[in-house]
Amino acid sequence: MRLFIVPALLSTLLSVPAFADQTSGEIVAYDRLANVIVLADKSIWRLDAKTLVPSDLMAGDKVTLTFTSDGDNGAKPATALTRSE
């Protein structure tokens, strides 16, 4: 019986889709009041209200944003922001 349970459990764990996506780029503009970032590739990203943003974030900084795809509705607001070097 164990021989059946272990492969079934492994196949279930491996088939779980990844929920978080990431994108990286250089900041062109950042609106603190609207929680919106514009990257150099002209993509516009909304930030979740709970996303921690460094107080000295400015244009020219390279960042990685973590977000969740929302199917045909595009992407949900970014849930994490990290600086890249």
N, C-alpha and C positions, 0 to 999 in steps of 0.2 A: 504494500500500500504506500509506503514511503517513496518508492521509486516513481509513483505517479504524482504525488503531491509536490515534490521538489521541482520537477520540470514545469508543472502547471503554475506554480508560484513564480518561478523565474520568467516564464513567458508573459505572465501578467505584469510583472514589474518592468520588463523591457518594452512592453507595448504602450506604456503610459506616455502620452505626448508631452513635449516640453511646453510649458505655458508662458514662460518669459522670453522675450526677444530683446535684442540690444542693437543700438546704432551708435556710431561714433562720428565726431566731426568737430570742426572749429566754430566757436560761437561768433556770429556776426552781430547779433543784437540780443539783449535780454531785458524783458519788461518785468520788473519785480512786482508791480501792482497787478498785472494780468496773469502772472506766472506763465509766461510764454518765452520760449527760446527759439531763435532762428539760427540755423546752422549754415555753413558756407555753401552747402549743396542746395540752398534755398528751401530746405524742409523746415516746417514750423511745428514745434512740439509744445504741447501744453504740459504743465507739471501738476501732479496731484498736490493737493493742499498739504499733505503730510510729507512730501518730498523734502529732505534736508538739502538746502542749498548753501554753499559757502558764502559768507557775507562779502568776500572780496571777489566774487565771480564777475568777470567782465569780458568784453569782446576780445577775441584773440585766444582765449583759453580753449584747450582741447578737452572735450568731455566724452563720456560714454553714458548714454541714457538707457535705462532698463524699462521696458513697457510690455504690455500684453496686447496681442493682436485681438481684434474684435470682429473677425470674419469680414463680412461685406461692409461693416460700418467703419472700417479703418483700424485705428489703434486707440486704445484707452490712454489717458494721461500717463506720462512717465512716472514711475514709482520710485526710481532711484537715479541719482546723478553722481558720477565719480569723475574726478579730473584725471586726464591721461597726460603722460609726460611726452 
